[in-house]
Amino acid sequence: MQTFYAFQAVFYPVSEEILRQDLADCVGACPFVEGLVFVDALFDVIAGYAILAKSYSTEYGGVCIWIEDLYIKKDYRHKGIGTQFFTYLETHYRNHTVRFRLEAEPKNKTAIQLYQKCGFEIVPYIELAKTWKKGKPYE
């Protein structure tokens, strides 16, 4: 996670505290987040991870799954892990109305090509955000 969030696509630095909370929520009882780990079974090494955030989309009348993080270590890229991940999502949610969403840094052409190969389309939305943390604006 530290490597993923050190990438230039992140607008704001992510503290160690937030990363620890993300991890705790992924493996804990929080119903809105799910963490997945990609493992190289031959060497028993983590090859990457994904974090999914779950909500409901009134626009599509079903579940909305935000792919918040999708990171594959450099040595494991172009080996089909990303494609397998998207196949897993489609299989896992095949009996639901689901809108999968994700964001990509425009310079990350390789990732965008993978997403489009897996059926994602670039949408003409402008995202706006305001963050509050425990009753006050996020600093």
Number of C-alpha atoms within 10 A of each C-alpha: 17 10 8 16 17 12 10 10 13 11 8 9 10 13 11 11 9 10 14 12 12 17 16 13 16 19 12 13 10 10 11 12 21 20 18 15 14 19 14 13 9 6 7 8 10 14 18 21 18 18 20 21 17 17 16 13 14 9 8 11 11 14 17 20 23 17 17 16 18 19 19 19 13 9 8 15 14 12 9 10 17 22 15 13 17 16 12 12 14 14 10 10 12 10 8 10 13 19 16 16 16 14 12 12 11 10 9 10 11 11 15 18 12 16 18 11 11 15 9 14 11 12 7 6 6 6 5 5 5 6 8 9 8 6 6 8 9 9 6
